[in-house]
Amino acid sequence: MQENNTQGTDISTLGEFGLIKHLSKNVKLTQASTLKGIGDDAAVLNQSGKKTVVTTDLLVEGIHFDLMYTPLRHLGYKAIVVNVSDVYAMNAEPKQVTVSIAISKRFTLEAIDEIYEGINMACEKYNVDLVGGDTTSSLTGLCISVTAIGEADEDKITYRSGAQVNDLICVTGDLGAAYAGLQLLDREKRIFENNPEIQPDLTGHDYILERQLKPEARKDIFESLQDAKIVPTSMIDISDGLSSELFHICEESNVGCQIYEEKIPIDYETHKMAEELNMNYSIFALNGGEDYELLFTVPLDKFEKIEKIPDVKVIGHICDASKGKYMVARDNTEIALQAQGWTNFTE
Protein backbone atom coordinates (compact mmCIF):
# COMPACT_ATOMS: atom_id res chain seq x y z
CA MET A 1 0.00 0.00 0.00
CA GLN A 2 1.03 3.62 -0.63
CA GLU A 3 3.10 5.30 2.08
CA ASN A 4 4.09 8.95 2.33
CA ASN A 5 7.79 9.63 2.18
CA THR A 6 8.88 10.91 5.59
CA GLN A 7 12.44 11.61 4.42
CA GLY A 8 12.85 14.65 2.22
CA THR A 9 13.00 18.41 2.01
CA ASP A 10 10.86 20.31 4.51
CA ILE A 11 8.65 22.72 2.53
CA SER A 12 9.12 25.40 5.20
CA THR A 13 12.72 25.82 4.02
CA LEU A 14 11.38 27.35 0.78
CA GLY A 15 8.46 29.43 2.05
CA GLU A 16 5.36 30.09 -0.07
CA PHE A 17 7.04 32.19 -2.75
CA GLY A 18 9.96 29.81 -3.01
CA LEU A 19 7.55 26.89 -3.41
CA ILE A 20 5.64 28.68 -6.17
CA LYS A 21 8.89 29.46 -7.98
CA HIS A 22 10.00 25.84 -7.58
CA LEU A 23 6.74 24.41 -8.90
CA SER A 24 6.44 26.79 -11.84
CA LYS A 25 10.00 26.57 -13.13
CA ASN A 26 9.14 23.74 -15.55
CA VAL A 27 5.80 25.15 -16.73
CA LYS A 28 5.74 25.80 -20.48
CA LEU A 29 3.01 27.80 -22.22
CA THR A 30 1.76 26.46 -25.57
CA GLN A 31 -1.62 28.11 -26.18
CA ALA A 32 -1.77 31.22 -28.38
CA SER A 33 -4.61 32.50 -26.19
CA THR A 34 -2.33 32.57 -23.11
CA LEU A 35 -0.88 36.08 -22.99
CA LYS A 36 0.38 35.88 -19.40
CA GLY A 37 0.68 32.83 -17.16
CA ILE A 38 2.17 32.36 -13.69
CA GLY A 39 4.03 35.32 -12.22
CA ASP A 40 1.55 38.19 -11.93
CA ASP A 41 -1.61 38.93 -9.93
CA ALA A 42 -3.72 37.21 -12.59
CA ALA A 43 -3.35 35.33 -15.84
CA VAL A 44 -4.21 37.16 -19.07
CA LEU A 45 -6.08 35.30 -21.81
CA ASN A 46 -7.20 36.29 -25.29
CA GLN A 47 -10.03 34.06 -26.50
CA SER A 48 -10.29 35.60 -29.99
CA GLY A 49 -14.05 36.03 -30.09
CA LYS A 50 -14.96 32.51 -28.97
CA LYS A 51 -17.14 31.74 -25.96
CA THR A 52 -15.36 30.80 -22.75
CA VAL A 53 -16.34 27.90 -20.49
CA VAL A 54 -15.03 27.60 -16.93
CA THR A 55 -15.26 24.65 -14.54
CA THR A 56 -13.83 23.88 -11.10
CA ASP A 57 -13.38 20.65 -9.13
CA LEU A 58 -12.11 20.20 -5.59
CA LEU A 59 -10.41 16.97 -4.49
CA VAL A 60 -10.20 16.45 -0.72
CA GLU A 61 -8.17 13.78 1.06
CA GLY A 62 -10.37 11.24 2.79
CA ILE A 63 -13.38 12.20 0.66
CA HIS A 64 -12.24 11.92 -2.95
CA PHE A 65 -9.02 9.95 -2.57
CA ASP A 66 -7.16 7.74 -0.12
CA LEU A 67 -3.40 8.22 -0.03
CA MET A 68 -2.91 4.71 1.31
CA TYR A 69 -3.33 3.43 -2.25
CA THR A 70 -3.31 6.53 -4.48
CA PRO A 71 0.11 7.37 -5.96
CA LEU A 72 0.73 11.12 -5.75
CA ARG A 73 1.70 11.35 -9.42
CA HIS A 74 -1.58 9.70 -10.40
CA LEU A 75 -3.49 12.05 -8.11
CA GLY A 76 -2.03 15.12 -9.82
CA TYR A 77 -2.84 13.65 -13.22
CA LYS A 78 -6.41 12.82 -12.22
CA ALA A 79 -6.98 16.31 -10.79
CA ILE A 80 -6.43 17.76 -14.26
CA VAL A 81 -8.35 15.05 -16.11
CA VAL A 82 -11.58 15.42 -14.12
CA ASN A 83 -11.65 19.10 -15.05
CA VAL A 84 -10.80 18.90 -18.74
CA SER A 85 -13.45 16.16 -18.97
CA ASP A 86 -16.06 18.73 -17.88
CA VAL A 87 -14.86 21.08 -20.63
CA TYR A 88 -15.17 18.35 -23.27
CA ALA A 89 -18.68 17.65 -21.92
CA MET A 90 -19.60 21.18 -23.02
CA ASN A 91 -18.31 20.32 -26.51
CA ALA A 92 -15.53 22.82 -25.88
CA GLU A 93 -11.74 22.60 -26.02
CA PRO A 94 -9.74 23.05 -22.79
CA LYS A 95 -7.00 25.66 -23.04
CA GLN A 96 -5.80 26.64 -19.56
CA VAL A 97 -5.95 25.42 -15.96
CA THR A 98 -5.19 26.88 -12.56
CA VAL A 99 -4.18 24.64 -9.66
CA SER A 100 -4.54 25.48 -5.96
CA ILE A 101 -3.21 23.15 -3.32
CA ALA A 102 -3.45 22.99 0.48
CA ILE A 103 -0.80 20.82 2.13
CA SER A 104 -0.02 19.71 5.67
CA LYS A 105 3.40 19.44 7.33
CA ARG A 106 3.61 15.71 6.69
CA PHE A 107 4.26 16.33 2.96
CA THR A 108 7.83 16.92 1.83
CA LEU A 109 8.89 18.96 -1.17
CA GLU A 110 9.59 15.71 -3.03
CA ALA A 111 6.00 14.56 -2.41
CA ILE A 112 4.63 17.81 -3.83
CA ASP A 113 6.96 17.44 -6.81
CA GLU A 114 5.34 14.06 -7.50
CA ILE A 115 1.88 15.63 -7.54
CA TYR A 116 3.05 18.30 -9.96
CA GLU A 117 4.77 15.74 -12.17
CA GLY A 118 1.32 14.22 -12.69
CA ILE A 119 -0.23 17.66 -13.21
CA ASN A 120 2.37 18.57 -15.83
CA MET A 121 2.00 15.21 -17.59
CA ALA A 122 -1.75 15.74 -17.92
CA CYS A 123 -1.31 19.33 -19.09
CA GLU A 124 1.06 18.13 -21.79
CA LYS A 125 -1.23 15.29 -22.90
CA TYR A 126 -4.33 17.50 -23.14
CA ASN A 127 -2.41 20.50 -24.46
CA VAL A 128 -3.47 22.93 -21.74
CA ASP A 129 -1.44 25.66 -20.07
CA LEU A 130 -1.01 25.84 -16.31
CA VAL A 131 -1.45 29.60 -15.79
CA GLY A 132 -1.81 30.09 -12.04
CA GLY A 133 -3.26 28.95 -8.74
CA ASP A 134 -2.49 29.22 -5.05
CA THR A 135 -0.71 27.34 -2.28
CA THR A 136 -1.53 27.29 1.41
CA SER A 137 -1.11 25.15 4.49
CA SER A 138 -3.69 22.67 5.77
CA LEU A 139 -4.37 21.23 9.22
CA THR A 140 -6.57 18.41 7.98
CA GLY A 141 -4.85 16.88 4.95
CA LEU A 142 -4.29 17.42 1.26
CA CYS A 143 -6.71 19.41 -0.93
CA ILE A 144 -6.35 20.12 -4.64
CA SER A 145 -8.61 22.56 -6.47
CA VAL A 146 -8.37 22.87 -10.26
CA THR A 147 -10.14 25.34 -12.51
CA ALA A 148 -10.20 24.59 -16.24
CA ILE A 149 -10.88 27.19 -18.92
CA GLY A 150 -12.00 26.24 -22.41
CA GLU A 151 -13.36 27.81 -25.55
CA ALA A 152 -15.85 27.00 -28.29
CA ASP A 153 -17.90 28.65 -31.00
CA GLU A 154 -21.25 29.72 -29.60
CA ASP A 155 -23.21 27.43 -31.94
CA LYS A 156 -21.19 24.37 -30.84
CA ILE A 157 -21.45 24.65 -27.05
CA THR A 158 -23.57 21.77 -25.77
CA TYR A 159 -25.67 21.98 -22.62
CA ARG A 160 -27.56 19.37 -20.62
CA SER A 161 -30.84 21.00 -21.61
CA GLY A 162 -31.08 20.30 -25.34
CA ALA A 163 -32.21 16.65 -25.55
CA GLN A 164 -35.29 16.10 -27.72
CA VAL A 165 -37.81 13.26 -27.93
CA ASN A 166 -36.50 10.43 -30.19
CA ASP A 167 -32.86 11.52 -29.82
CA LEU A 168 -30.39 8.65 -29.54
CA ILE A 169 -28.64 8.19 -26.18
CA CYS A 170 -24.92 7.49 -26.65
CA VAL A 171 -22.04 6.64 -24.31
CA THR A 172 -18.33 6.34 -24.91
CA GLY A 173 -15.96 3.60 -23.78
CA ASP A 174 -17.16 1.23 -21.08
CA LEU A 175 -18.78 1.93 -17.72
CA GLY A 176 -18.31 0.77 -14.14
CA ALA A 177 -14.59 0.00 -14.36
CA ALA A 178 -13.51 2.85 -12.07
CA TYR A 179 -15.97 1.75 -9.39
CA ALA A 180 -14.76 -1.84 -9.76
CA GLY A 181 -11.20 -0.62 -9.23
CA LEU A 182 -12.24 1.31 -6.13
CA GLN A 183 -13.98 -1.74 -4.68
CA LEU A 184 -10.82 -3.80 -5.24
CA LEU A 185 -8.58 -1.20 -3.58
CA ASP A 186 -10.91 -0.80 -0.60
CA ARG A 187 -11.06 -4.58 -0.16
CA GLU A 188 -7.30 -4.99 -0.23
CA LYS A 189 -6.88 -2.03 2.14
CA ARG A 190 -9.17 -3.65 4.72
CA ILE A 191 -7.25 -6.92 4.45
CA PHE A 192 -3.92 -5.10 4.84
CA GLU A 193 -5.14 -3.14 7.87
CA ASN A 194 -6.31 -6.33 9.57
CA ASN A 195 -3.05 -8.13 8.80
CA PRO A 196 -0.10 -6.03 7.50
CA GLU A 197 1.80 -9.27 6.77
CA ILE A 198 -0.59 -10.00 3.89
CA GLN A 199 0.45 -8.18 0.73
CA PRO A 200 -2.31 -6.79 -1.53
CA ASP A 201 -3.31 -9.08 -4.41
CA LEU A 202 -3.94 -6.83 -7.40
CA THR A 203 -2.83 -9.19 -10.18
CA GLY A 204 -5.09 -9.48 -13.20
CA HIS A 205 -6.86 -6.20 -12.46
CA ASP A 206 -4.65 -3.68 -14.27
CA TYR A 207 -7.45 -2.16 -16.32
CA ILE A 208 -9.90 -1.40 -13.52
CA LEU A 209 -7.09 -0.07 -11.33
CA GLU A 210 -5.96 2.32 -14.06
CA ARG A 211 -9.53 3.47 -14.62
CA GLN A 212 -9.80 4.40 -10.93
CA LEU A 213 -6.32 5.79 -10.30
CA LYS A 214 -5.44 7.33 -13.69
CA PRO A 215 -8.57 8.00 -15.75
CA GLU A 216 -8.50 9.72 -19.13
CA ALA A 217 -10.79 12.39 -20.56
CA ARG A 218 -12.34 11.72 -23.99
CA LYS A 219 -10.42 14.22 -26.08
CA ASP A 220 -10.59 11.71 -28.95
CA ILE A 221 -14.39 11.67 -28.94
CA PHE A 222 -14.55 15.47 -28.86
CA GLU A 223 -12.30 15.55 -31.92
CA SER A 224 -14.26 12.79 -33.69
CA LEU A 225 -17.52 14.69 -33.20
CA GLN A 226 -15.89 17.80 -34.65
CA ASP A 227 -14.61 15.84 -37.65
CA ALA A 228 -18.04 14.30 -38.23
CA LYS A 229 -19.66 17.75 -37.92
CA ILE A 230 -21.96 16.44 -35.18
CA VAL A 231 -23.09 18.81 -32.44
CA PRO A 232 -24.81 16.76 -29.72
CA THR A 233 -28.17 18.05 -28.52
CA SER A 234 -27.07 17.46 -24.90
CA MET A 235 -23.97 16.13 -23.20
CA ILE A 236 -22.49 15.42 -19.75
CA ASP A 237 -19.49 13.49 -18.47
CA ILE A 238 -20.07 10.41 -16.32
CA SER A 239 -18.60 11.28 -12.94
CA ASP A 240 -21.47 10.14 -10.69
CA GLY A 241 -22.77 7.08 -12.54
CA LEU A 242 -24.83 6.59 -15.71
CA SER A 243 -28.17 6.75 -13.90
CA SER A 244 -27.45 10.06 -12.16
CA GLU A 245 -26.16 11.66 -15.36
CA LEU A 246 -29.25 10.54 -17.29
CA PHE A 247 -31.35 12.18 -14.59
CA HIS A 248 -29.44 15.44 -15.05
CA ILE A 249 -30.05 15.47 -18.81
CA CYS A 250 -33.71 14.45 -18.51
CA GLU A 251 -34.49 17.00 -15.82
CA GLU A 252 -32.70 19.86 -17.58
CA SER A 253 -34.28 18.93 -20.94
CA ASN A 254 -37.72 18.08 -19.49
CA VAL A 255 -37.77 14.64 -21.16
CA GLY A 256 -37.74 10.96 -20.21
CA CYS A 257 -35.44 8.17 -21.35
CA GLN A 258 -35.36 4.49 -22.16
CA ILE A 259 -32.08 2.57 -22.13
CA TYR A 260 -31.33 -1.12 -22.64
CA GLU A 261 -29.28 -3.03 -20.08
CA GLU A 262 -27.77 -5.34 -22.69
CA LYS A 263 -26.42 -2.35 -24.64
CA ILE A 264 -24.51 -0.77 -21.73
CA PRO A 265 -20.79 -1.36 -22.49
CA ILE A 266 -19.01 -3.11 -19.60
CA ASP A 267 -15.45 -4.46 -19.67
CA TYR A 268 -14.59 -8.07 -18.83
CA GLU A 269 -12.54 -7.07 -15.75
CA THR A 270 -15.55 -5.15 -14.42
CA HIS A 271 -17.71 -8.26 -14.91
CA LYS A 272 -15.09 -10.33 -13.12
CA MET A 273 -14.81 -7.95 -10.14
CA ALA A 274 -18.59 -7.82 -9.75
CA GLU A 275 -18.71 -11.61 -9.66
CA GLU A 276 -15.97 -11.72 -7.00
CA LEU A 277 -18.03 -9.35 -4.86
CA ASN A 278 -21.30 -11.14 -5.64
CA MET A 279 -22.77 -7.96 -7.14
CA ASN A 280 -24.67 -7.14 -10.33
CA TYR A 281 -22.19 -5.63 -12.78
CA SER A 282 -24.87 -3.34 -14.23
CA ILE A 283 -25.06 -1.63 -10.84
CA PHE A 284 -21.37 -0.72 -11.23
CA ALA A 285 -22.18 1.10 -14.48
CA LEU A 286 -25.42 2.70 -13.33
CA ASN A 287 -24.32 3.95 -9.92
CA GLY A 288 -20.52 3.68 -9.71
CA GLY A 289 -19.18 6.90 -11.19
CA GLU A 290 -15.68 8.25 -11.91
CA ASP A 291 -15.59 6.76 -15.40
CA TYR A 292 -15.26 10.21 -17.05
CA GLU A 293 -16.79 8.87 -20.22
CA LEU A 294 -19.19 11.07 -22.21
CA LEU A 295 -22.96 10.62 -22.23
CA PHE A 296 -24.66 12.53 -25.04
CA THR A 297 -27.71 12.66 -27.27
CA VAL A 298 -27.95 13.17 -31.03
CA PRO A 299 -30.88 13.33 -33.47
CA LEU A 300 -32.04 10.02 -34.91
CA ASP A 301 -30.84 10.98 -38.40
CA LYS A 302 -27.23 11.01 -37.11
CA PHE A 303 -27.28 7.27 -36.41
CA GLU A 304 -25.13 6.25 -39.41
CA LYS A 305 -22.51 8.90 -38.62
CA ILE A 306 -22.42 7.95 -34.92
CA GLU A 307 -22.00 4.26 -35.77
CA LYS A 308 -18.77 5.10 -37.59
CA ILE A 309 -17.15 6.77 -34.57
CA PRO A 310 -15.00 4.23 -32.69
CA ASP A 311 -15.80 3.59 -29.02
CA VAL A 312 -19.31 5.11 -29.10
CA LYS A 313 -22.35 2.96 -28.31
CA VAL A 314 -26.06 3.79 -28.69
CA ILE A 315 -27.79 2.52 -25.53
CA GLY A 316 -31.31 3.92 -25.85
CA HIS A 317 -33.41 6.91 -26.78
CA ILE A 318 -35.08 9.99 -25.35
CA CYS A 319 -38.84 9.81 -24.82
CA ASP A 320 -41.58 12.11 -23.54
CA ALA A 321 -41.23 13.11 -19.90
CA SER A 322 -44.58 11.47 -19.09
CA LYS A 323 -43.07 8.05 -19.84
CA GLY A 324 -40.44 8.41 -17.10
CA LYS A 325 -36.85 7.24 -16.94
CA TYR A 326 -36.35 3.50 -17.12
CA MET A 327 -34.14 0.65 -18.27
CA VAL A 328 -35.25 -2.41 -20.19
CA ALA A 329 -33.52 -5.32 -18.43
CA ARG A 330 -32.14 -8.41 -20.13
CA ASP A 331 -35.39 -10.27 -19.41
CA ASN A 332 -37.36 -7.41 -21.05
CA THR A 333 -38.80 -6.13 -17.77
CA GLU A 334 -38.84 -2.36 -17.29
CA ILE A 335 -36.92 -1.02 -14.29
CA ALA A 336 -37.31 2.58 -13.14
CA LEU A 337 -33.95 4.31 -12.96
CA GLN A 338 -32.83 5.92 -9.72
CA ALA A 339 -30.14 8.55 -9.29
CA GLN A 340 -27.98 6.70 -6.77
CA GLY A 341 -24.54 7.96 -7.69
CA TRP A 342 -22.13 9.33 -5.12
CA THR A 343 -23.33 12.56 -3.49
CA ASN A 344 -21.69 15.09 -1.18
CA PHE A 345 -22.76 15.80 2.40
CA THR A 346 -24.19 12.33 3.11
CA GLU A 347 -22.86 9.57 5.33
C-alpha positions in Angstrom: 0.0 0.0 0.0 1.0 3.6 -0.6 3.1 5.3 2.1 4.1 9.0 2.3 7.8 9.6 2.2 8.9 10.9 5.6 12.4 11.6 4.4 12.8 14.7 2.2 13.0 18.4 2.0 10.9 20.3 4.5 8.7 22.7 2.5 9.1 25.4 5.2 12.7 25.8 4.0 11.4 27.3 0.8 8.5 29.4 2.0 5.4 30.1 -0.1 7.0 32.2 -2.8 10.0 29.8 -3.0 7.6 26.9 -3.4 5.6 28.7 -6.2 8.9 29.5 -8.0 10.0 25.8 -7.6 6.7 24.4 -8.9 6.4 26.8 -11.8 10.0 26.6 -13.1 9.1 23.7 -15.6 5.8 25.2 -16.7 5.7 25.8 -20.5 3.0 27.8 -22.2 1.8 26.5 -25.6 -1.6 28.1 -26.2 -1.8 31.2 -28.4 -4.6 32.5 -26.2 -2.3 32.6 -23.1 -0.9 36.1 -23.0 0.4 35.9 -19.4 0.7 32.8 -17.2 2.2 32.4 -13.7 4.0 35.3 -12.2 1.5 38.2 -11.9 -1.6 38.9 -9.9 -3.7 37.2 -12.6 -3.4 35.3 -15.8 -4.2 37.2 -19.1 -6.1 35.3 -21.8 -7.2 36.3 -25.3 -10.0 34.1 -26.5 -10.3 35.6 -30.0 -14.0 36.0 -30.1 -15.0 32.5 -29.0 -17.1 31.7 -26.0 -15.4 30.8 -22.7 -16.3 27.9 -20.5 -15.0 27.6 -16.9 -15.3 24.7 -14.5 -13.8 23.9 -11.1 -13.4 20.7 -9.1 -12.1 20.2 -5.6 -10.4 17.0 -4.5 -10.2 16.4 -0.7 -8.2 13.8 1.1 -10.4 11.2 2.8 -13.4 12.2 0.7 -12.2 11.9 -3.0 -9.0 10.0 -2.6 -7.2 7.7 -0.1 -3.4 8.2 0.0 -2.9 4.7 1.3 -3.3 3.4 -2.2 -3.3 6.5 -4.5 0.1 7.4 -6.0 0.7 11.1 -5.7 1.7 11.4 -9.4 -1.6 9.7 -10.4 -3.5 12.1 -8.1 -2.0 15.1 -9.8 -2.8 13.7 -13.2 -6.4 12.8 -12.2 -7.0 16.3 -10.8 -6.4 17.8 -14.3 -8.4 15.0 -16.1 -11.6 15.4 -14.1 -11.7 19.1 -15.0 -10.8 18.9 -18.7 -13.4 16.2 -19.0 -16.1 18.7 -17.9 -14.9 21.1 -20.6 -15.2 18.4 -23.3 -18.7 17.6 -21.9 -19.6 21.2 -23.0 -18.3 20.3 -26.5 -15.5 22.8 -25.9 -11.7 22.6 -26.0 -9.7 23.1 -22.8 -7.0 25.7 -23.0 -5.8 26.6 -19.6 -6.0 25.4 -16.0 -5.2 26.9 -12.6 -4.2 24.6 -9.7 -4.5 25.5 -6.0 -3.2 23.1 -3.3 -3.4 23.0 0.5 -0.8 20.8 2.1 0.0 19.7 5.7 3.4 19.4 7.3 3.6 15.7 6.7 4.3 16.3 3.0 7.8 16.9 1.8 8.9 19.0 -1.2 9.6 15.7 -3.0 6.0 14.6 -2.4 4.6 17.8 -3.8 7.0 17.4 -6.8 5.3 14.1 -7.5 1.9 15.6 -7.5 3.1 18.3 -10.0 4.8 15.7 -12.2 1.3 14.2 -12.7 -0.2 17.7 -13.2 2.4 18.6 -15.8 2.0 15.2 -17.6 -1.8 15.7 -17.9 -1.3 19.3 -19.1 1.1 18.1 -21.8 -1.2 15.3 -22.9 -4.3 17.5 -23.1 -2.4 20.5 -24.5 -3.5 22.9 -21.7 -1.4 25.7 -20.1 -1.0 25.8 -16.3 -1.4 29.6 -15.8 -1.8 30.1 -12.0 -3.3 29.0 -8.7 -2.5 29.2 -5.1 -0.7 27.3 -2.3 -1.5 27.3 1.4 -1.1 25.1 4.5 -3.7 22.7 5.8 -4.4 21.2 9.2 -6.6 18.4 8.0 -4.9 16.9 5.0 -4.3 17.4 1.3 -6.7 19.4 -0.9 -6.4 20.1 -4.6 -8.6 22.6 -6.5 -8.4 22.9 -10.3 -10.1 25.3 -12.5 -10.2 24.6 -16.2 -10.9 27.2 -18.9 -12.0 26.2 -22.4 -13.4 27.8 -25.5 -15.9 27.0 -28.3 -17.9 28.7 -31.0 -21.3 29.7 -29.6 -23.2 27.4 -31.9 -21.2 24.4 -30.8 -21.4 24.7 -27.1 -23.6 21.8 -25.8 -25.7 22.0 -22.6 -27.6 19.4 -20.6 -30.8 21.0 -21.6 -31.1 20.3 -25.3 -32.2 16.7 -25.5 -35.3 16.1 -27.7 -37.8 13.3 -27.9 -36.5 10.4 -30.2 -32.9 11.5 -29.8 -30.4 8.6 -29.5 -28.6 8.2 -26.2 -24.9 7.5 -26.6 -22.0 6.6 -24.3 -18.3 6.3 -24.9 -16.0 3.6 -23.8 -17.2 1.2 -21.1 -18.8 1.9 -17.7 -18.3 0.8 -14.1 -14.6 0.0 -14.4 -13.5 2.9 -12.1 -16.0 1.7 -9.4 -14.8 -1.8 -9.8 -11.2 -0.6 -9.2 -12.2 1.3 -6.1 -14.0 -1.7 -4.7 -10.8 -3.8 -5.2 -8.6 -1.2 -3.6 -10.9 -0.8 -0.6 -11.1 -4.6 -0.2 -7.3 -5.0 -0.2 -6.9 -2.0 2.1 -9.2 -3.6 4.7 -7.2 -6.9 4.4 -3.9 -5.1 4.8 -5.1 -3.1 7.9 -6.3 -6.3 9.6 -3.0 -8.1 8.8 -0.1 -6.0 7.5 1.8 -9.3 6.8 -0.6 -10.0 3.9 0.5 -8.2 0.7 -2.3 -6.8 -1.5 -3.3 -9.1 -4.4 -3.9 -6.8 -7.4 -2.8 -9.2 -10.2 -5.1 -9.5 -13.2 -6.9 -6.2 -12.5 -4.6 -3.7 -14.3 -7.5 -2.2 -16.3 -9.9 -1.4 -13.5 -7.1 -0.1 -11.3 -6.0 2.3 -14.1 -9.5 3.5 -14.6 -9.8 4.4 -10.9 -6.3 5.8 -10.3 -5.4 7.3 -13.7 -8.6 8.0 -15.8 -8.5 9.7 -19.1 -10.8 12.4 -20.6 -12.3 11.7 -24.0 -10.4 14.2 -26.1 -10.6 11.7 -28.9 -14.4 11.7 -28.9 -14.6 15.5 -28.9 -12.3 15.6 -31.9 -14.3 12.8 -33.7 -17.5 14.7 -33.2 -15.9 17.8 -34.6 -14.6 15.8 -37.6 -18.0 14.3 -38.2 -19.7 17.7 -37.9 -22.0 16.4 -35.2 -23.1 18.8 -32.4 -24.8 16.8 -29.7 -28.2 18.1 -28.5 -27.1 17.5 -24.9 -24.0 16.1 -23.2 -22.5 15.4 -19.8 -19.5 13.5 -18.5 -20.1 10.4 -16.3 -18.6 11.3 -12.9 -21.5 10.1 -10.7 -22.8 7.1 -12.5 -24.8 6.6 -15.7 -28.2 6.7 -13.9 -27.5 10.1 -12.2 -26.2 11.7 -15.4 -29.2 10.5 -17.3 -31.4 12.2 -14.6 -29.4 15.4 -15.1 -30.0 15.5 -18.8 -33.7 14.5 -18.5 -34.5 17.0 -15.8 -32.7 19.9 -17.6 -34.3 18.9 -20.9 -37.7 18.1 -19.5 -37.8 14.6 -21.2 -37.7 11.0 -20.2 -35.4 8.2 -21.3 -35.4 4.5 -22.2 -32.1 2.6 -22.1 -31.3 -1.1 -22.6 -29.3 -3.0 -20.1 -27.8 -5.3 -22.7 -26.4 -2.4 -24.6 -24.5 -0.8 -21.7 -20.8 -1.4 -22.5 -19.0 -3.1 -19.6 -15.5 -4.5 -19.7 -14.6 -8.1 -18.8 -12.5 -7.1 -15.8 -15.6 -5.1 -14.4 -17.7 -8.3 -14.9 -15.1 -10.3 -13.1 -14.8 -8.0 -10.1 -18.6 -7.8 -9.8 -18.7 -11.6 -9.7 -16.0 -11.7 -7.0 -18.0 -9.3 -4.9 -21.3 -11.1 -5.6 -22.8 -8.0 -7.1 -24.7 -7.1 -10.3 -22.2 -5.6 -12.8 -24.9 -3.3 -14.2 -25.1 -1.6 -10.8 -21.4 -0.7 -11.2 -22.2 1.1 -14.5 -25.4 2.7 -13.3 -24.3 3.9 -9.9 -20.5 3.7 -9.7 -19.2 6.9 -11.2 -15.7 8.3 -11.9 -15.6 6.8 -15.4 -15.3 10.2 -17.0 -16.8 8.9 -20.2 -19.2 11.1 -22.2 -23.0 10.6 -22.2 -24.7 12.5 -25.0 -27.7 12.7 -27.3 -27.9 13.2 -31.0 -30.9 13.3 -33.5 -32.0 10.0 -34.9 -30.8 11.0 -38.4 -27.2 11.0 -37.1 -27.3 7.3 -36.4 -25.1 6.3 -39.4 -22.5 8.9 -38.6 -22.4 8.0 -34.9 -22.0 4.3 -35.8 -18.8 5.1 -37.6 -17.1 6.8 -34.6 -15.0 4.2 -32.7 -15.8 3.6 -29.0 -19.3 5.1 -29.1 -22.4 3.0 -28.3 -26.1 3.8 -28.7 -27.8 2.5 -25.5 -31.3 3.9 -25.9 -33.4 6.9 -26.8 -35.1 10.0 -25.3 -38.8 9.8 -24.8 -41.6 12.1 -23.5 -41.2 13.1 -19.9 -44.6 11.5 -19.1 -43.1 8.0 -19.8 -40.4 8.4 -17.1 -36.9 7.2 -16.9 -36.4 3.5 -17.1 -34.1 0.7 -18.3 -35.2 -2.4 -20.2 -33.5 -5.3 -18.4 -32.1 -8.4 -20.1 -35.4 -10.3 -19.4 -37.4 -7.4 -21.0 -38.8 -6.1 -17.8 -38.8 -2.4 -17.3 -36.9 -1.0 -14.3 -37.3 2.6 -13.1 -34.0 4.3 -13.0 -32.8 5.9 -9.7 -30.1 8.6 -9.3 -28.0 6.7 -6.8 -24.5 8.0 -7.7 -22.1 9.3 -5.1 -23.3 12.6 -3.5 -21.7 15.1 -1.2 -22.8 15.8 2.4 -24.2 12.3 3.1 -22.9 9.6 5.3 
